Amino acid sequence: MTWKGVLELLTWSDLLDVLVVTVLFYNLILLIRGTRAVQMLTGIFLVAGIYYVSRLLDLRALEAIIESVLIFLPFAVIVLFQQEIRRALANFGRNPLLHFVGRPRVESALGDVALAATTLASRRIGALIVFERSEGLRNFVENGIPIDAMVSFDLLLNLFTPETPLHDGAVIVQGDRIAAAACFLPLTSNPELSKEVGSRHRAALGISEETDAVAVVVSEESGRISLAVNGRLENDLDAKALRGRLFHLLVADAPGRRGPEGGA
């Protein structure tokens, strides 16, 4: 049968079916790209390939062993890819219309955050500030100490001052308000991360892997400012660069917002 004959047999539902499957696979690749899930998925495909080769070559012992392993494969996939599955379900469950209605203001807080971060860095005081985006951080807010106050330079400095009750843990910002302080975040389990990376940076990476939040980290050892986005660290930021990146991620790139990255 020629290609022309095949195309004549295709219906609109077939084309729609192919389009939907293509979009799903494309988003799956984007979801796992740059994560350890790629290596695990490669391993699963490798085991499946060995199984089919063993069937072709009639290697019965090897085939029986792999068949016994494949029985538990669905449960193994759920355990190994639980983080990616949570992220996929969270992305799927987002309603784009929510971004157009009642979206909290955050732009007014960026200057205070950038100034506070550089001041803390100059004093070698560690800090971790997390900005909520599309995915809610209520679970992490509830394990901290409620603040519910406007973001300000003075408040951030006081919260992270050593020997104060709330200096340990993360500050979570929702819109232009500090929701809670002393919040504990999940640590990244990325095996490729250097052992020299401290717990604050690991927590920043962890929250950016599990959610779409953006985290600002100030290192008390080096005084460097970093930004954790999508499981990756952007290091050595100054006040201008930090404010510009925050504006880009929290304001300019927000759904329903158009316009130049002015004021960065």
C-alpha positions as CSV (number, residue, x, y, z in Angstrom):
1,M,0.0,0.0,0.0
2,T,1.3,3.4,-0.9
3,W,1.6,6.4,1.4
4,K,-1.2,8.0,-0.5
5,G,-3.4,5.1,0.2
6,V,-2.5,5.2,3.9
7,L,-3.3,8.9,4.1
8,E,-6.7,8.3,2.5
9,L,-7.6,5.8,5.2
10,L,-6.8,8.2,8.0
11,T,-9.6,10.0,9.7
12,W,-9.8,13.1,11.8
13,S,-10.0,11.0,14.9
14,D,-6.8,9.2,14.0
15,L,-4.9,12.4,13.5
16,L,-6.3,13.7,16.8
17,D,-5.2,10.5,18.5
18,V,-1.7,10.8,17.1
19,L,-1.5,14.5,18.1
20,V,-2.6,13.8,21.7
21,V,-0.1,10.9,22.1
22,T,2.7,13.0,20.6
23,V,2.0,15.9,23.0
24,L,1.9,13.5,26.0
25,F,5.2,11.9,25.1
26,Y,6.7,15.3,24.4
27,N,5.7,16.6,27.9
28,L,6.9,13.4,29.5
29,I,10.3,13.9,27.9
30,L,10.4,17.5,29.2
31,L,9.3,16.4,32.6
32,I,12.2,13.9,33.1
33,R,14.9,15.7,31.0
34,G,17.9,16.5,33.1
35,T,16.8,14.3,36.1
36,R,18.0,11.0,37.3
37,A,14.7,9.5,35.9
38,V,16.4,9.4,32.5
39,Q,19.0,6.9,33.7
40,M,16.4,4.8,35.5
41,L,14.2,4.8,32.4
42,T,17.1,3.8,30.3
43,G,17.7,0.9,32.6
44,I,14.1,-0.3,32.3
45,F,14.3,-0.2,28.5
46,L,17.6,-2.1,28.7
47,V,16.0,-4.9,30.8
48,A,13.1,-5.0,28.4
49,G,15.5,-5.3,25.5
50,I,17.4,-8.1,27.1
51,Y,14.1,-9.9,27.7
52,Y,13.1,-9.9,24.1
53,V,16.7,-11.0,23.0
54,S,16.5,-13.9,25.4
55,R,13.2,-14.9,23.8
56,L,14.6,-14.7,20.3
57,L,17.7,-16.8,21.3
58,D,15.6,-19.2,23.4
59,L,17.6,-18.4,26.5
60,R,15.0,-19.9,28.8
61,A,16.7,-19.5,32.2
62,L,17.4,-15.8,31.5
63,E,13.9,-15.3,30.2
64,A,12.4,-16.9,33.3
65,I,14.5,-14.7,35.6
66,I,13.6,-11.5,33.8
67,E,9.9,-12.5,33.7
68,S,9.9,-12.8,37.5
69,V,11.5,-9.3,37.7
70,L,8.9,-7.8,35.3
71,I,6.1,-8.9,37.5
72,F,7.2,-6.3,40.1
73,L,8.0,-3.7,37.5
74,P,4.8,-1.6,37.8
75,F,5.4,-1.3,41.6
76,A,9.1,-0.5,41.0
77,V,8.1,2.3,38.6
78,I,5.8,3.8,41.1
79,V,8.5,3.9,43.8
80,L,11.3,5.0,41.5
81,F,9.4,7.7,39.7
82,Q,7.2,8.9,42.6
83,Q,8.7,12.4,42.5
84,E,8.2,12.7,38.7
85,I,4.6,11.3,39.0
86,R,3.8,13.9,41.7
87,R,5.2,16.7,39.5
88,A,3.3,15.4,36.4
89,L,0.0,15.2,38.3
90,A,0.6,18.7,39.8
91,N,1.3,20.1,36.3
92,F,-1.8,18.4,34.9
93,G,-4.0,19.6,37.7
94,R,-3.1,23.3,37.2
95,N,-5.9,25.5,35.9
96,P,-4.5,28.3,33.7
97,L,-7.6,30.4,34.4
98,L,-6.5,30.7,38.0
99,H,-3.6,32.8,37.0
100,F,-5.9,35.5,35.5
101,V,-8.0,35.9,38.6
102,G,-6.8,37.2,41.9
103,R,-3.1,36.6,41.3
104,P,-1.2,37.9,44.3
105,R,1.2,40.8,43.7
106,V,4.9,40.0,44.1
107,E,6.7,42.7,42.1
108,S,6.7,45.2,45.0
109,A,8.6,42.7,47.2
110,L,11.5,41.9,44.9
111,G,13.5,45.0,45.7
112,D,13.4,44.3,49.5
113,V,14.3,40.6,48.9
114,A,17.3,41.5,46.7
115,L,18.5,44.1,49.1
116,A,18.0,41.8,52.1
117,A,19.8,38.9,50.4
118,T,22.9,41.1,49.5
119,T,23.0,42.5,53.0
120,L,22.9,39.1,54.6
121,A,25.5,37.8,52.1
122,S,27.9,40.7,53.1
123,R,27.4,39.8,56.8
124,R,27.9,36.0,56.0
125,I,24.4,35.2,57.4
126,G,22.7,32.2,55.8
127,A,19.2,32.6,54.5
128,L,16.6,30.6,52.5
129,I,13.7,32.5,50.9
130,V,11.1,30.5,48.9
131,F,8.6,32.1,46.5
132,E,5.3,30.3,45.8
133,R,4.2,30.2,42.2
134,S,1.5,28.0,40.6
135,E,1.8,25.1,43.0
136,G,0.7,25.8,46.5
137,L,3.1,25.4,49.4
138,R,0.5,25.1,52.1
139,N,2.0,21.8,53.5
140,F,5.4,23.5,54.0
141,V,3.8,26.7,55.4
142,E,2.0,24.7,58.0
143,N,5.1,23.0,59.4
144,G,6.6,26.5,60.0
145,I,5.7,29.4,62.2
146,P,2.9,31.6,60.7
147,I,4.0,35.2,60.0
148,D,1.4,36.7,57.5
149,A,3.2,40.0,57.1
150,M,4.3,42.2,54.2
151,V,7.7,41.4,52.8
152,S,10.2,44.0,54.0
153,F,13.9,44.4,54.2
154,D,13.9,44.9,58.0
155,L,11.7,41.9,58.7
156,L,13.8,39.5,56.5
157,L,17.0,40.7,58.3
158,N,15.4,40.1,61.7
159,L,14.1,36.6,60.7
160,F,17.5,35.4,59.6
161,T,19.6,37.0,62.4
162,P,21.5,34.2,64.2
163,E,20.4,33.0,67.6
164,T,16.9,34.2,67.1
165,P,14.0,31.6,67.3
166,L,13.1,31.8,63.6
167,H,16.5,32.0,61.9
168,D,16.7,28.3,61.1
169,G,14.6,27.0,58.2
170,A,13.1,28.7,55.2
171,V,10.9,31.8,54.8
172,I,8.0,31.2,52.4
173,V,6.6,34.1,50.4
174,Q,3.1,34.1,48.9
175,G,2.6,37.1,46.7
176,D,4.0,40.1,48.5
177,R,3.5,38.6,52.0
178,I,5.7,36.3,54.2
179,A,3.4,33.4,55.0
180,A,5.7,31.6,57.4
181,A,9.2,31.3,58.7
182,A,11.3,28.4,60.1
183,C,9.8,26.1,57.5
184,F,11.4,22.7,56.8
185,L,11.8,21.7,53.2
186,P,12.6,18.4,51.5
187,L,16.2,17.9,50.6
188,T,17.2,17.0,47.1
189,S,18.3,13.4,46.5
190,N,20.3,14.2,43.4
191,P,23.3,11.8,43.5
192,E,25.3,14.1,41.1
193,L,25.3,17.0,43.5
194,S,28.6,17.8,45.1
195,K,29.1,16.8,48.8
196,E,30.3,20.3,49.5
197,V,26.8,21.7,48.9
198,G,25.2,22.6,52.2
199,S,21.8,21.7,53.6
200,R,20.2,25.1,52.7
201,H,21.1,24.6,49.0
202,R,19.9,21.0,49.1
203,A,16.6,22.2,50.6
204,A,16.3,24.9,47.9
205,L,16.9,22.3,45.2
206,G,14.5,19.9,46.8
207,I,11.6,22.3,46.9
208,S,12.3,23.4,43.3
209,E,12.3,19.8,42.2
210,E,9.0,18.9,43.9
211,T,7.2,22.1,43.0
212,D,7.6,25.0,40.7
213,A,8.7,27.3,43.5
214,V,11.8,29.6,43.2
215,A,14.2,29.6,46.1
216,V,16.9,32.3,47.0
217,V,19.8,30.9,49.0
218,V,22.5,32.9,50.8
219,S,25.5,30.9,51.9
220,E,26.9,31.7,55.3
221,E,30.3,30.1,54.4
222,S,31.0,31.9,51.2
223,G,28.5,34.8,51.2
224,R,27.4,33.9,47.7
225,I,23.8,34.3,46.6
226,S,22.2,31.5,44.5
227,L,18.8,30.8,43.0
228,A,17.2,27.4,42.7
229,V,14.8,26.9,39.8
230,N,13.5,23.6,38.4
231,G,16.1,21.6,40.3
232,R,19.1,23.7,39.2
233,L,21.2,26.3,40.9
234,E,22.2,29.6,39.5
235,N,25.2,30.8,41.4
236,D,27.0,34.1,42.2
237,L,24.2,36.5,41.7
238,D,24.4,40.2,42.7
239,A,21.5,42.4,43.7
240,K,20.7,43.5,40.2
241,A,21.0,40.0,38.7
242,L,18.9,38.5,41.5
243,R,16.1,41.1,41.1
244,G,16.2,40.7,37.4
245,R,15.9,36.9,37.6
246,L,13.1,37.1,40.2
247,F,11.2,39.6,38.0
248,H,11.6,37.3,35.0
249,L,10.4,34.2,36.8
250,L,7.7,35.6,39.0
251,V,6.3,38.5,37.0
252,A,7.3,38.6,33.4
253,D,6.8,34.9,32.8
254,A,3.6,34.7,34.8
255,P,0.6,33.5,32.6
256,G,-1.5,36.3,31.5
257,R,1.2,38.9,31.9
258,R,2.7,40.6,28.9
259,G,5.3,43.3,28.6
260,P,9.0,43.9,28.7
261,E,11.1,42.9,31.6
262,G,11.3,46.4,32.7
263,G,12.3,47.5,36.1
264,A,14.7,44.6,36.4
